[in-house]
Amino acid sequence: MREIIFDTETTGLDRLDDRIIEIGGVELVNRFPTGRTFHVFINPEGRAVNPEALAVHGISNEQLLDKPLFAGILQDFLDFIDGAKLIAHNATFDMGFINAELNRLGHPPIHNDRVVDTLALARRKHPMGPNSLDALCRRYGIDNSHRTMHGALLDSQLLAEVYIELIGGKQTALGLTVSDQTKNRNEAGESAAIVIMQRKVALPSRLSEAEKLAHAALVAKLGEKAIWNERIEAQ
């Protein structure tokens, strides 16, 4: 499975009037970074960078004068994302600009069924928020101390780590092993079974005796049919 984590920087917020000035992307295959990236700066064809946008990403009009137009990087971008799912944070914003640029060149839009919005994923997983990229980096212990300004490639690299955490990618791989017998079956082309390792010694309970007594008193008030009774008896 191939996925592209991507980000854009723009001259402003209006996708119909403003233009893309930077695109960055990171390739994942089976949820692991391959090391392959895409990064370009783009000349906005005379559209000035809004001062508020400049304060966010620091990309000035002068820096973009010698950069290619969107038409000049389009095929390379399409080749990079070909056949992949597209992952972006607040994807509606980025895809709005991408499709506006495609429309100006008479190219068909990229459909939403190819796009995953990590902001929507984060809001479902962490409904109390905050769910900005910086906040999610802090939540998952991802070092973003070098992110002093927004940048399309840097933000894509950080988002790739956040995305793997959001979907449980790293956690899923922990504590799993494959037996020698399973490895032999794999070499023969058959499907592998995953064996979950069990702890030799169970972790001690973190509940105090007072908490256990308080919980038992609460369950007693729920009646004999309370499902918690089954859990207590099992213990």
Accessible surface in RSA format (square Angstrom, percent):
REM  Atomic radii and reference values for relative SASA: ProtOr
REM  Chains: A
REM  Algorithm: Lee & Richards
REM  Probe-radius: 1.40
REM  Slices: 20
REM RES _ NUM      All-atoms   Total-Side   Main-Chain    Non-polar    All polar
REM                ABS   REL    ABS   REL    ABS   REL    ABS   REL    ABS   REL
RES MET A   1   113.34  58.7  71.69  47.4  41.65  99.2  58.38  49.6  54.96  72.8
RES ARG A   2    58.24  24.5  49.48  25.2   8.76  20.8  41.12  56.2  17.12  10.4
RES GLU A   3     3.60   2.1   3.60   2.7   0.00   0.0   0.00   0.0   3.60   2.9
RES ILE A   4     0.64   0.4   0.64   0.5   0.00   0.0   0.64   0.5   0.00   0.0
RES ILE A   5     0.00   0.0   0.00   0.0   0.00   0.0   0.00   0.0   0.00   0.0
RES PHE A   6     2.22   1.1   1.67   1.0   0.56   1.4   1.67   1.0   0.56   1.6
RES ASP A   7    23.50  16.5  23.50  23.4   0.00   0.0   3.39   8.0  20.11  20.1
RES THR A   8     5.52   3.9   0.00   0.0   5.52  13.2   0.00   0.0   5.52   8.3
RES GLU A   9    13.13   7.5  12.17   9.2   0.97   2.3   0.97   1.9  12.17   9.9
RES THR A  10     8.16   5.8   5.61   5.7   2.55   6.1   0.00   0.0   8.16  12.3
RES THR A  11     0.00   0.0   0.00   0.0   0.00   0.0   0.00   0.0   0.00   0.0
RES GLY A  12     4.79   5.9   0.00   N/A   4.79   5.9   4.57  12.5   0.22   0.5
RES LEU A  13   150.10  83.6 129.50  92.6  20.60  51.8 129.57  91.0  20.53  55.2
RES ASP A  14    73.83  51.7  66.18  65.9   7.65  18.1  29.45  69.3  44.38  44.3
RES ARG A  15   125.09  52.5 123.11  62.8   1.98   4.7   9.87  13.5 115.23  69.8
RES LEU A  16   135.44  75.4 111.55  79.8  23.89  60.1 112.51  79.0  22.92  61.7
RES ASP A  17    78.69  55.1  70.47  70.1   8.22  19.4  16.49  38.8  62.20  62.0
RES ASP A  18     6.57   4.6   6.57   6.5   0.00   0.0   0.00   0.0   6.57   6.6
RES ARG A  19    32.51  13.7  32.51  16.6   0.00   0.0   4.51   6.2  28.01  17.0
RES ILE A  20     0.66   0.4   0.00   0.0   0.66   1.6   0.00   0.0   0.66   1.8
RES ILE A  21     0.00   0.0   0.00   0.0   0.00   0.0   0.00   0.0   0.00   0.0
RES GLU A  22     7.13   4.1   7.13   5.4   0.00   0.0   0.00   0.0   7.13   5.8
RES ILE A  23     0.43   0.2   0.43   0.3   0.00   0.0   0.43   0.3   0.00   0.0
RES GLY A  24     0.00   0.0   0.00   N/A   0.00   0.0   0.00   0.0   0.00   0.0
RES GLY A  25     1.39   1.7   0.00   N/A   1.39   1.7   1.39   3.8   0.00   0.0
RES VAL A  26     9.47   6.2   9.47   8.6   0.00   0.0   9.47   8.2   0.00   0.0
RES GLU A  27    13.33   7.7  13.33  10.1   0.00   0.0   0.00   0.0  13.33  10.9
RES LEU A  28     0.07   0.0   0.00   0.0   0.07   0.2   0.00   0.0   0.07   0.2
RES VAL A  29    57.17  37.6  52.83  47.8   4.34  10.5  52.83  45.9   4.34  11.8
RES ASN A  30    88.82  61.3  80.75  78.0   8.07  19.4  24.18  58.2  64.65  62.5
RES ARG A  31    75.97  31.9  73.93  37.7   2.03   4.8  18.87  25.8  57.10  34.6
RES PHE A  32   139.26  69.7 138.76  85.9   0.50   1.3 138.76  84.1   0.50   1.4
RES PRO A  33    78.17  57.0  55.81  50.9  22.36  81.3  55.81  46.1  22.36 139.0
RES THR A  34    67.75  48.2  28.24  28.6  39.50  94.1  36.99  49.7  30.76  46.5
RES GLY A  35    65.63  80.9   0.00   N/A  65.63  80.9  39.71 109.0  25.93  58.1
RES ARG A  36   115.15  48.3 107.04  54.6   8.11  19.3  48.22  65.9  66.92  40.6
RES THR A  37    64.41  45.8  40.18  40.7  24.23  57.8  14.10  18.9  50.31  76.0
RES PHE A  38    20.67  10.3  17.57  10.9   3.11   8.1  20.67  12.5   0.00   0.0
RES HIS A  39    74.05  40.5  46.71  32.5  27.33  69.9  29.08  30.0  44.97  52.3
RES VAL A  40    31.03  20.4  25.51  23.1   5.53  13.3  31.03  27.0   0.00   0.0
RES PHE A  41    65.69  32.9  61.00  37.8   4.69  12.2  61.00  37.0   4.69  13.4
RES ILE A  42     1.41   0.8   1.41   1.1   0.00   0.0   1.41   1.0   0.00   0.0
RES ASN A  43    25.74  17.8  24.50  23.7   1.24   3.0   0.04   0.1  25.71  24.8
RES PRO A  44     9.58   7.0   8.47   7.7   1.11   4.0   9.34   7.7   0.24   1.5
RES GLU A  45    91.64  52.6  57.04  43.2  34.61  82.4  22.35  43.2  69.30  56.6
RES GLY A  46    79.64  98.2   0.00   N/A  79.64  98.2  44.46 122.0  35.18  78.8
RES ARG A  47    76.57  32.2  70.58  36.0   5.99  14.3  28.41  38.8  48.17  29.2
RES ALA A  48    53.95  49.6  48.69  75.1   5.26  12.0  51.55  72.6   2.40   6.3
RES VAL A  49    11.37   7.5   1.07   1.0  10.29  24.8   1.08   0.9  10.29  27.9
RES ASN A  50    60.93  42.0  56.11  54.2   4.82  11.6   7.97  19.2  52.96  51.2
RES PRO A  51   103.69  75.6  96.08  87.6   7.61  27.7  97.73  80.7   5.96  37.0
RES GLU A  52   136.20  78.2 129.55  98.0   6.65  15.8  52.09 100.7  84.11  68.7
RES ALA A  53    15.51  14.3   8.49  13.1   7.02  16.0  14.34  20.2   1.17   3.1
RES LEU A  54    68.80  38.3  67.51  48.3   1.29   3.2  67.51  47.4   1.29   3.5
RES ALA A  55    76.88  70.7  48.55  74.9  28.33  64.4  59.32  83.5  17.55  46.5
RES VAL A  56    65.67  43.2  60.17  54.5   5.50  13.3  64.60  56.1   1.08   2.9
RES HIS A  57    12.49   6.8   3.26   2.3   9.23  23.6   3.26   3.4   9.23  10.7
RES GLY A  58    31.37  38.7   0.00   N/A  31.37  38.7  12.36  33.9  19.01  42.6
RES ILE A  59    10.91   6.2  10.91   8.1   0.00   0.0  10.91   7.9   0.00   0.0
RES SER A  60    27.80  23.5  27.21  36.3   0.59   1.4  22.22  47.3   5.59   7.8
RES ASN A  61    56.63  39.0  53.25  51.5   3.38   8.1  21.21  51.0  35.42  34.2
RES GLU A  62   126.81  72.8 113.18  85.6  13.62  32.4  61.29 118.5  65.52  53.5
RES GLN A  63    98.49  55.1  88.15  64.4  10.34  24.6  42.65  90.8  55.84  42.4
RES LEU A  64     1.77   1.0   1.66   1.2   0.11   0.3   1.77   1.2   0.00   0.0
RES LEU A  65   131.90  73.5 113.03  80.9  18.87  47.4 113.47  79.7  18.43  49.6
RES ASP A  66   121.06  84.8  84.59  84.2  36.48  86.3  49.46 116.4  71.60  71.4
RES LYS A  67    65.23  31.8  57.07  35.0   8.16  19.4  35.68  32.1  29.56  31.5
RES PRO A  68    61.12  44.5  49.43  45.1  11.70  42.5  60.71  50.1   0.41   2.6
RES LEU A  69    80.14  44.6  77.01  55.1   3.13   7.9  77.01  54.1   3.13   8.4
RES PHE A  70     2.68   1.3   2.54   1.6   0.14   0.4   2.54   1.5   0.14   0.4
RES ALA A  71    58.01  53.3  37.86  58.4  20.15  45.8  38.53  54.3  19.48  51.6
RES GLY A  72    59.27  73.1   0.00   N/A  59.27  73.1  29.88  82.0  29.39  65.8
RES ILE A  73     8.21   4.7   8.17   6.1   0.04   0.1   8.21   5.9   0.00   0.0
RES LEU A  74    21.26  11.8  21.26  15.2   0.00   0.0  21.26  14.9   0.00   0.0
RES GLN A  75   113.39  63.4 111.32  81.4   2.07   4.9  56.88 121.1  56.51  42.9
RES ASP A  76    89.74  62.9  84.24  83.8   5.51  13.0  15.33  36.1  74.41  74.2
RES PHE A  77     3.47   1.7   3.47   2.1   0.00   0.0   3.47   2.1   0.00   0.0
RES LEU A  78    30.57  17.0  26.70  19.1   3.87   9.7  26.99  19.0   3.58   9.6
RES ASP A  79    79.76  55.9  67.80  67.5  11.97  28.3  25.77  60.7  53.99  53.8
RES PHE A  80     6.82   3.4   6.51   4.0   0.31   0.8   6.71   4.1   0.11   0.3
RES ILE A  81     1.94   1.1   1.94   1.4   0.00   0.0   1.94   1.4   0.00   0.0
RES ASP A  82   103.50  72.5  92.31  91.9  11.19  26.5  15.58  36.7  87.92  87.7
RES GLY A  83    74.59  92.0   0.00   N/A  74.59  92.0  41.17 113.0  33.43  74.9
RES ALA A  84     2.84   2.6   0.00   0.0   2.84   6.5   1.55   2.2   1.28   3.4
RES LYS A  85    83.72  40.8  80.91  49.6   2.81   6.7  57.19  51.5  26.53  28.3
RES LEU A  86     1.35   0.8   1.35   1.0   0.00   0.0   1.35   0.9   0.00   0.0
RES ILE A  87     0.00   0.0   0.00   0.0   0.00   0.0   0.00   0.0   0.00   0.0
RES ALA A  88     0.03   0.0   0.03   0.0   0.00   0.0   0.03   0.0   0.00   0.0
RES HIS A  89    35.16  19.2  24.30  16.9  10.86  27.8  24.11  24.8  11.05  12.9
RES ASN A  90    66.38  45.8  66.38  64.1   0.00   0.0   9.93  23.9  56.45  54.6
RES ALA A  91     4.03   3.7   3.90   6.0   0.13   0.3   4.03   5.7   0.00   0.0
RES THR A  92   109.86  78.1  98.43  99.8  11.43  27.2  74.58 100.2  35.28  53.3
RES PHE A  93    60.74  30.4  51.41  31.8   9.33  24.3  59.72  36.2   1.02   2.9
RES ASP A  94     3.48   2.4   3.48   3.5   0.00   0.0   0.00   0.0   3.48   3.5
RES MET A  95     8.98   4.6   8.84   5.8   0.14   0.3   8.60   7.3   0.38   0.5
RES GLY A  96    16.54  20.4   0.00   N/A  16.54  20.4  14.39  39.5   2.15   4.8
RES PHE A  97     1.80   0.9   1.75   1.1   0.05   0.1   1.75   1.1   0.05   0.1
RES ILE A  98     0.69   0.4   0.69   0.5   0.00   0.0   0.69   0.5   0.00   0.0
RES ASN A  99    33.53  23.1  30.82  29.8   2.70   6.5  15.16  36.5  18.37  17.8
RES ALA A 100    12.76  11.7   3.78   5.8   8.98  20.4  11.17  15.7   1.59   4.2
RES GLU A 101     2.10   1.2   1.98   1.5   0.12   0.3   0.05   0.1   2.04   1.7
RES LEU A 102     0.07   0.0   0.07   0.1   0.00   0.0   0.07   0.0   0.00   0.0
RES ASN A 103   113.47  78.3 101.38  98.0  12.10  29.1  16.21  39.0  97.27  94.0
RES ARG A 104    93.67  39.3  55.62  28.4  38.05  90.6  44.98  61.5  48.69  29.5
RES LEU A 105    79.92  44.5  46.61  33.3  33.31  83.7  53.44  37.5  26.48  71.3
RES GLY A 106    70.55  87.0   0.00   N/A  70.55  87.0  37.62 103.2  32.93  73.8
RES HIS A 107    62.71  34.3  54.28  37.7   8.43  21.6  41.83  43.1  20.88  24.3
RES PRO A 108    90.44  65.9  82.14  74.9   8.30  30.2  88.76  73.3   1.68  10.4
RES PRO A 109    74.14  54.0  65.65  59.8   8.49  30.9  66.00  54.5   8.15  50.6
RES ILE A 110    13.84   7.9   7.61   5.7   6.23  15.0  11.07   8.0   2.77   7.5
RES HIS A 111   123.37  67.4 119.20  82.8   4.18  10.7  76.33  78.7  47.04  54.7
RES ASN A 112   121.52  83.8 109.96 106.3  11.56  27.8  31.86  76.7  89.66  86.7
RES ASP A 113   109.74  76.9  88.44  88.0  21.31  50.4  51.77 121.8  57.97  57.8
RES ARG A 114    70.69  29.7  70.40  35.9   0.29   0.7  41.73  57.0  28.96  17.6
RES VAL A 115    27.30  18.0   8.69   7.9  18.61  44.9   8.69   7.5  18.61  50.5
RES VAL A 116    37.52  24.7  34.31  31.1   3.21   7.7  37.52  32.6   0.00   0.0
RES ASP A 117    35.72  25.0  28.84  28.7   6.88  16.3  14.99  35.3  20.73  20.7
RES THR A 118     0.00   0.0   0.00   0.0   0.00   0.0   0.00   0.0   0.00   0.0
RES LEU A 119    24.39  13.6  24.39  17.5   0.00   0.0  24.39  17.1   0.00   0.0
RES ALA A 120    37.57  34.5  33.05  51.0   4.52  10.3  36.75  51.7   0.83   2.2
RES LEU A 121    40.21  22.4  37.38  26.7   2.83   7.1  37.59  26.4   2.62   7.1
RES ALA A 122     0.00   0.0   0.00   0.0   0.00   0.0   0.00   0.0   0.00   0.0
RES ARG A 123   144.34  60.6 139.00  70.9   5.34  12.7  41.94  57.3 102.40  62.1
RES ARG A 124   169.03  71.0 140.55  71.6  28.49  67.8  78.80 107.7  90.23  54.7
RES LYS A 125    97.92  47.8  70.21  43.1  27.72  66.0  64.36  57.9  33.56  35.7
RES HIS A 126    27.27  14.9  22.78  15.8   4.49  11.5  19.94  20.5   7.33   8.5
RES PRO A 127   106.27  77.5  75.04  68.4  31.24 113.5  77.37  63.9  28.90 179.6
RES MET A 128   181.44  94.0 151.83 100.5  29.61  70.5 125.28 106.5  56.15  74.4
RES GLY A 129    18.81  23.2   0.00   N/A  18.81  23.2   7.19  19.7  11.62  26.0
RES PRO A 130    94.48  68.9  83.68  76.3  10.80  39.3  93.14  76.9   1.34   8.3
RES ASN A 131    15.84  10.9   8.28   8.0   7.56  18.2   3.73   9.0  12.11  11.7
RES SER A 132    61.45  51.9  50.46  67.3  10.99  25.3  49.70 105.8  11.76  16.5
RES LEU A 133    15.14   8.4  11.98   8.6   3.16   8.0  11.98   8.4   3.16   8.5
RES ASP A 134    46.54  32.6  46.14  45.9   0.40   0.9  10.26  24.1  36.28  36.2
RES ALA A 135     7.30   6.7   3.09   4.8   4.21   9.6   3.17   4.5   4.13  10.9
RES LEU A 136     0.01   0.0   0.00   0.0   0.01   0.0   0.01   0.0   0.00   0.0
RES CYS A 137     0.03   0.0   0.00   0.0   0.03   0.1   0.00   0.0   0.03   0.0
RES ARG A 138   161.08  67.6 134.83  68.7  26.25  62.5  71.69  98.0  89.39  54.2
RES ARG A 139   109.66  46.0  72.09  36.7  37.57  89.5  31.79  43.4  77.87  47.2
RES TYR A 140    45.34  21.2  21.28  12.1  24.07  62.6  27.55  20.7  17.79  21.9
RES GLY A 141    70.46  86.9   0.00   N/A  70.46  86.9  37.97 104.2  32.49  72.8
RES ILE A 142    15.13   8.6   5.91   4.4   9.23  22.2  10.08   7.3   5.05  13.7
RES ASP A 143    99.54  69.7  83.02  82.6  16.51  39.0  44.62 105.0  54.92  54.8
RES ASN A 144    28.95  20.0  24.29  23.5   4.66  11.2   0.09   0.2  28.86  27.9
RES SER A 145    91.59  77.4  60.35  80.5  31.24  72.0  53.99 115.0  37.60  52.7
RES HIS A 146   107.24  58.6  83.68  58.2  23.55  60.3  75.99  78.3  31.24  36.4
RES ARG A 147    32.65  13.7  11.83   6.0  20.82  49.6   1.60   2.2  31.05  18.8
RES THR A 148   121.50  86.4  88.50  89.7  33.00  78.7  72.49  97.4  49.01  74.1
RES MET A 149    82.01  42.5  73.61  48.7   8.40  20.0  52.64  44.8  29.37  38.9
RES HIS A 150    73.28  40.0  69.39  48.2   3.89  10.0  40.42  41.7  32.86  38.2
RES GLY A 151    15.98  19.7   0.00   N/A  15.98  19.7  15.98  43.8   0.00   0.0
RES ALA A 152     0.00   0.0   0.00   0.0   0.00   0.0   0.00   0.0   0.00   0.0
RES LEU A 153    39.98  22.3  39.49  28.3   0.49   1.2  39.49  27.7   0.49   1.3
RES LEU A 154    40.22  22.4  36.90  26.4   3.32   8.3  37.58  26.4   2.64   7.1
RES ASP A 155     7.14   5.0   6.67   6.6   0.47   1.1   3.12   7.3   4.02   4.0
RES SER A 156     0.00   0.0   0.00   0.0   0.00   0.0   0.00   0.0   0.00   0.0
RES GLN A 157    77.36  43.3  73.17  53.5   4.19  10.0  25.41  54.1  51.95  39.4
RES LEU A 158     4.36   2.4   4.36   3.1   0.00   0.0   4.36   3.1   0.00   0.0
RES LEU A 159     3.90   2.2   3.90   2.8   0.00   0.0   3.90   2.7   0.00   0.0
RES ALA A 160     3.78   3.5   3.78   5.8   0.00   0.0   3.78   5.3   0.00   0.0
RES GLU A 161    70.61  40.5  70.27  53.2   0.35   0.8  23.53  45.5  47.09  38.4
RES VAL A 162     0.00   0.0   0.00   0.0   0.00   0.0   0.00   0.0   0.00   0.0
RES TYR A 163     5.76   2.7   5.76   3.3   0.00   0.0   0.39   0.3   5.36   6.6
RES ILE A 164    13.89   7.9  13.89  10.3   0.00   0.0  13.89  10.0   0.00   0.0
RES GLU A 165    18.39  10.6  18.39  13.9   0.00   0.0   0.84   1.6  17.56  14.3
RES LEU A 166    13.82   7.7   0.66   0.5  13.16  33.1   0.66   0.5  13.16  35.4
RES ILE A 167    56.39  32.1  22.61  16.8  33.79  81.4  31.29  22.5  25.11  68.1
RES GLY A 168    16.33  20.1   0.00   N/A  16.33  20.1  16.05  44.1   0.28   0.6
RES GLY A 169    23.75  29.3   0.00   N/A  23.75  29.3  14.67  40.3   9.08  20.3
RES LYS A 170    97.13  47.4  90.21  55.3   6.92  16.5  66.35  59.7  30.77  32.8
RES GLN A 171    92.81  51.9  82.43  60.2  10.38  24.7  54.21 115.4  38.59  29.3
RES THR A 172    91.10  64.8  79.44  80.5  11.66  27.8  69.03  92.7  22.07  33.4
RES ALA A 173    61.75  56.8  41.91  64.7  19.84  45.1  47.90  67.5  13.84  36.7
RES LEU A 174   133.56  74.4 120.16  86.0  13.40  33.7 121.65  85.4  11.90  32.0
RES GLY A 175    49.45  61.0   0.00   N/A  49.45  61.0  35.99  98.8  13.46  30.2
RES LEU A 176    61.22  34.1  37.31  26.7  23.90  60.1  37.31  26.2  23.90  64.3
RES THR A 177    58.09  41.3  51.30  52.0   6.79  16.2  31.06  41.7  27.03  40.9
RES VAL A 178    49.48  32.6  39.63  35.9   9.85  23.7  39.63  34.4   9.85  26.7
RES SER A 179    47.33  40.0  36.67  48.9  10.66  24.6  41.82  89.0   5.51   7.7
RES ASP A 180   108.62  76.1 103.10 102.6   5.52  13.0  34.51  81.2  74.11  73.9
RES GLN A 181   125.90  70.4 120.63  88.2   5.26  12.5  34.60  73.7  91.29  69.2
RES THR A 182     3.38   2.4   3.38   3.4   0.00   0.0   0.00   0.0   3.38   5.1
RES LYS A 183   107.23  52.3 106.20  65.2   1.03   2.5  57.11  51.4  50.12  53.4
RES ASN A 184    93.55  64.5  86.68  83.8   6.88  16.6  24.81  59.7  68.74  66.4
RES ARG A 185    77.03  32.3  74.62  38.0   2.41   5.7  40.88  55.9  36.15  21.9
RES ASN A 186    60.99  42.1  45.16  43.6  15.83  38.1  23.03  55.4  37.97  36.7
RES GLU A 187   149.65  85.9 109.31  82.7  40.34  96.1  52.13 100.8  97.53  79.6
RES ALA A 188    77.71  71.5  37.65  58.1  40.06  91.1  50.94  71.7  26.77  70.9
RES GLY A 189    68.30  84.2   0.00   N/A  68.30  84.2  34.60  95.0  33.70  75.5
RES GLU A 190   103.08  59.2  90.22  68.3  12.86  30.6  36.69  71.0  66.39  54.2
RES SER A 191   103.02  87.1  78.81 105.2  24.21  55.8  55.07 117.3  47.95  67.2
RES ALA A 192    53.61  49.3  23.10  35.6  30.51  69.4  23.82  33.5  29.79  78.9
RES ALA A 193    51.03  46.9  43.94  67.8   7.09  16.1  50.77  71.5   0.26   0.7
RES ILE A 194   109.09  62.1  81.83  61.0  27.26  65.7  81.83  58.9  27.26  74.0
RES VAL A 195    70.76  46.6  67.46  61.1   3.31   8.0  70.76  61.5   0.00   0.0
RES ILE A 196   115.79  65.9 103.00  76.7  12.79  30.8 103.00  74.2  12.79  34.7
RES MET A 197   124.43  64.4 102.51  67.8  21.92  52.2  90.96  77.3  33.47  44.3
RES GLN A 198   149.78  83.8 125.58  91.8  24.20  57.6  58.13 123.7  91.64  69.5
RES ARG A 199   167.65  70.4 137.34  70.0  30.30  72.1  46.75  63.9 120.90  73.3
RES LYS A 200   211.41 103.1 168.60 103.5  42.80 101.9 119.12 107.2  92.29  98.3
RES VAL A 201   122.62  80.7 110.10  99.7  12.52  30.2 112.70  97.9   9.92  26.9
RES ALA A 202    85.07  78.2  64.07  98.9  21.00  47.8  68.44  96.4  16.63  44.1
RES LEU A 203   118.28  65.9  96.34  68.9  21.93  55.1  96.76  68.0  21.52  57.9
RES PRO A 204   113.16  82.5  94.15  85.8  19.01  69.1 105.18  86.8   7.98  49.6
RES SER A 205    73.85  62.4  35.27  47.1  38.58  88.9  40.01  85.2  33.84  47.4
RES ARG A 206   234.45  98.4 196.97 100.4  37.47  89.2  79.87 109.2 154.58  93.7
RES LEU A 207   105.90  59.0  93.75  67.1  12.15  30.5  94.16  66.1  11.74  31.6
RES SER A 208    55.52  46.9  44.84  59.8  10.68  24.6  50.23 107.0   5.29   7.4
RES GLU A 209   120.01  68.9 115.68  87.5   4.33  10.3  63.47 122.8  56.54  46.2
RES ALA A 210    71.67  65.9  60.70  93.7  10.97  25.0  64.86  91.3   6.81  18.0
RES GLU A 211    91.12  52.3  83.35  63.1   7.78  18.5  35.62  68.9  55.50  45.3
RES LYS A 212    85.61  41.8  78.36  48.1   7.25  17.3  45.54  41.0  40.07  42.7
RES LEU A 213   127.00  70.7 121.54  86.9   5.46  13.7 122.05  85.7   4.95  13.3
RES ALA A 214    64.65  59.4  50.09  77.3  14.56  33.1  58.37  82.2   6.29  16.7
RES HIS A 215    62.41  34.1  57.75  40.1   4.66  11.9  45.53  46.9  16.88  19.6
RES ALA A 216    45.73  42.0  40.40  62.3   5.32  12.1  40.98  57.7   4.75  12.6
RES ALA A 217    55.46  51.0  44.90  69.3  10.56  24.0  53.20  74.9   2.26   6.0
RES LEU A 218   102.35  57.0 100.21  71.7   2.14   5.4 101.87  71.5   0.48   1.3
RES VAL A 219     3.37   2.2   3.26   2.9   0.11   0.3   3.26   2.8   0.11   0.3
RES ALA A 220    79.10  72.7  47.75  73.7  31.35  71.3  58.71  82.7  20.39  54.0
RES LYS A 221   173.38  84.6 134.69  82.6  38.69  92.1  87.29  78.6  86.09  91.7
RES LEU A 222    99.49  55.4  68.66  49.1  30.83  77.5  72.91  51.2  26.59  71.5
RES GLY A 223    35.33  43.6   0.00   N/A  35.33  43.6  34.25  94.0   1.09   2.4
RES GLU A 224   171.21  98.3 143.69 108.7  27.52  65.5  61.86 119.7 109.35  89.3
RES LYS A 225   200.61  97.9 172.74 106.0  27.87  66.3 123.55 111.2  77.06  82.1
RES ALA A 226    17.77  16.3   4.22   6.5  13.55  30.8  14.89  21.0   2.88   7.6
RES ILE A 227   131.19  74.7 128.19  95.5   3.00   7.2 128.65  92.6   2.54   6.9
RES TRP A 228   117.56  47.2 117.56  56.9   0.01   0.0  91.71  48.9  25.86  41.9
RES ASN A 229    37.34  25.8  36.16  34.9   1.18   2.8  14.36  34.6  22.98  22.2
RES GLU A 230   119.04  68.3 112.41  85.0   6.63  15.8  40.12  77.6  78.92  64.4
RES ARG A 231   147.17  61.8 146.12  74.5   1.05   2.5  39.61  54.1 107.56  65.2
RES ILE A 232    72.16  41.1  64.51  48.1   7.65  18.4  64.51  46.5   7.65  20.8
RES GLU A 233   145.38  83.5 112.19  84.9  33.19  79.0  51.39  99.4  93.99  76.7
RES ALA A 234    87.56  80.5  43.15  66.6  44.41 101.0  56.07  79.0  31.50  83.4
RES GLN A 235   174.19  97.4 107.52  78.6  66.67 158.7  60.90 129.6 113.29  85.9
END  Absolute sums over single chains surface
CHAIN  1 A    14695.6      11685.2       3010.4       8590.1       6105.5
END  Absolute sums over all chains
TOTAL         14695.6      11685.2       3010.4       8590.1       6105.5
